Amino acid sequence: MGRITNAFNALNDAVFAVQVVVQGDSEARKFAKEVKVGDTWWSVEVHAMPWGDTPLAREHRFTKVDKLISGQPMSGHRCAADVWATHGPLFRDPPAGVMTHQQYLDSGSWEFPGASRREQTTARDTVRKLAAAGR
């Protein structure tokens, strides 16, 4: 199973590398040259919630180099240019005033730590109903 996953990831990166060359995505290429193994970069994603869109900061850790195709640092199974193209723009520090995924979960805004699964479901339904009613 691991070989299949690795082969798929390599194929995915190869296709993306060709797209970058063909489409001329200069921002992704600039980023790929700038990022180093060991770097952590941040993006902002907007999550649709029943009570309104919520921006959250996402961490991208570059832990290894893709030795097979691109030679770029990788975050998970994605090369640096792919991360930029998918999540960019990226920032060296978490954007001020934007919670990370973990901070959001810890705040109790969506998950309710210590509550049973049934209580969490009931609480979510209540929040959705209140949001739909405009409260």
C-alpha positions in Angstrom: 0.0 0.0 0.0 2.8 2.4 0.8 4.4 2.0 -2.6 1.1 2.7 -4.3 0.7 5.9 -2.2 4.3 7.0 -2.9 3.8 6.3 -6.7 0.6 8.3 -6.7 2.2 11.2 -4.8 5.1 11.3 -7.2 2.7 11.3 -10.2 0.7 14.1 -8.6 3.8 16.2 -8.1 5.0 15.5 -11.6 1.7 16.6 -13.1 1.7 19.7 -11.0 5.3 20.5 -12.0 4.3 20.3 -15.7 1.3 22.5 -15.0 3.5 25.1 -13.3 5.9 25.1 -16.3 3.1 25.3 -18.8 1.0 27.9 -17.0 4.0 29.9 -15.9 2.9 30.3 -12.2 5.8 32.5 -11.2 4.6 33.0 -7.6 4.6 29.3 -6.9 8.1 29.0 -8.5 9.4 31.9 -6.4 8.1 30.3 -3.3 9.5 26.9 -4.1 13.0 28.5 -4.4 12.6 30.4 -1.1 11.3 27.7 1.2 13.7 25.4 3.0 13.4 22.0 4.8 12.5 22.8 8.4 10.5 25.9 7.6 6.9 26.4 8.8 4.6 28.6 6.7 1.0 29.6 7.3 -2.0 30.1 5.1 -5.5 31.4 5.9 -8.5 29.3 5.0 -12.1 30.4 5.3 -14.4 27.7 6.7 -18.1 28.0 6.1 -20.0 27.7 9.4 -23.7 28.0 10.0 -23.1 31.2 12.0 -20.8 32.8 9.4 -17.6 32.2 7.6 -14.6 31.7 9.9 -11.0 32.3 8.8 -8.5 29.9 10.3 -4.7 29.8 10.0 -3.3 26.5 8.7 0.3 25.4 9.3 2.4 23.9 6.6 5.6 22.3 7.8 8.2 21.4 5.2 10.0 18.3 6.5 11.6 16.6 3.5 12.8 17.0 -0.1 11.2 15.4 -3.1 14.1 13.5 -4.5 12.2 11.8 -7.2 10.7 14.6 -9.3 10.9 18.3 -8.3 13.7 18.5 -5.8 11.5 20.9 -3.8 10.9 20.8 0.0 7.6 19.0 0.8 4.8 19.5 3.3 3.2 16.1 3.6 2.9 14.7 0.1 2.9 18.1 -1.6 5.8 19.9 -3.1 6.4 23.6 -2.2 5.0 25.0 -5.4 1.8 22.8 -5.1 1.3 24.1 -1.5 1.5 27.7 -2.8 -0.8 27.0 -5.7 -3.4 25.3 -3.5 -3.2 27.4 -0.3 -1.2 30.5 -1.2 -0.4 33.2 -0.3 1.7 31.8 2.5 3.1 33.7 5.5 6.2 33.0 7.7 4.2 33.8 10.9 0.6 33.0 11.7 -1.5 36.0 10.7 -2.4 38.3 13.6 -6.0 37.9 14.9 -6.6 34.6 13.1 -6.9 31.5 15.2 -5.3 28.2 14.2 -7.4 25.1 13.8 -6.2 23.8 17.2 -7.0 27.2 19.0 -10.4 27.1 17.4 -11.1 23.6 18.6 -9.7 24.4 22.1 -12.0 27.5 22.3 -15.1 25.3 22.3 -16.6 27.1 19.4 -17.3 23.9 17.5 -16.2 21.0 19.6 -17.4 20.8 23.2 -14.5 19.1 25.2 -15.7 16.7 27.9 -19.2 16.4 26.5 -20.5 13.1 25.2 -21.0 12.7 21.5 -24.8 13.0 21.9 -24.4 16.3 23.9 -22.1 17.6 21.2 -24.6 16.8 18.5 -27.4 18.4 20.4 -25.3 21.6 21.0 -24.3 21.8 17.3 -27.9 21.5 16.3 -28.9 24.2 18.7 -26.2 26.5 17.4 -27.3 25.9 13.8 -31.0 26.6 14.7 -30.0 29.9 16.4 -27.8 30.9 13.5 -30.7 30.2 11.0 -33.0 32.3 13.2 -30.5 35.2 13.0 -29.6 35.2 16.7 
